[in-house]
Amino acid sequence: MHVTLHALLQLVIRDRLASTAVVRTALAKCCKHANLVHQSPLFRSAFEAELGTGRAIPIVNDTRWNSTFRQVKAITELDNIKLGNVLQQSKHDNLLLTTREFQQLRDLMSILESFAEATDLTQGEYTITVSCIIPTVLSLTNTLNSMLQRLPTFTILIQKLLQGLND
């Protein structure tokens, strides 16, 4: 059976990320933010007025883990105070990201950044990526091992990702 590194990364991350309780609430809020931006013209207008025209929050595609990465990245690059203002003005106080949740999303981004780079590297249809497999897996393993000490809140996720890579 031929399994690409891209497909392997997809399976390892998607399954582990879905089972991570630490950021479940924050990720759910991110999805709701994206839905508001894409489905409510009033919210979109207020969002752009506060945060800038052309800003968006991508919708998650369940079959692509890196769509979650792109969504969270877009949100963590926003000014959380300005986003909070828009949410409060539009009566969506329940979707406000707490300081803790916002930091959790940033920490999650630091964990997933290397996986995003590896995914981008290996998804070329006409690019030979077999020579990237061992160096990529070793690099991801080293990166995750170094994060175990720095991000104790995410120890379980990091261990699950390491196990997924080893499997």
JOJOGI-V180772 format. One line per field, one symbol per residue. psi: psi as a letter, one per 30 degrees, with the letter a starting at -180 (. if undefined). burial: # if it has 9 or more other C-alpha atoms within 8 Angstrom, else .. A space follows every 10 residues. Layout:
psi->???
burial->???
This chain:
psi->kjkleeeeee eeeeeeefgj fegeeeeeee eeeeeeeffj eeeeeeeeee fkkfkljkkk jffjefeeee eeeeefflje eeeeeeeeeg hhffgkklee eeeeeeeeee efeeeeeeee eggkegkjge ffeeeeeeee eeeeeffeef iffgeeeeee eeeeee.
burial->....##.### .###.#...# ..##.##.## #######..# ..##.###.# #.....#### ...##.#### ######.#.# .###.###.. .#..###... ##.######. ##.###.##. .#......#. ..#..##..# #.###.##.. #..##.##.# ##..#..
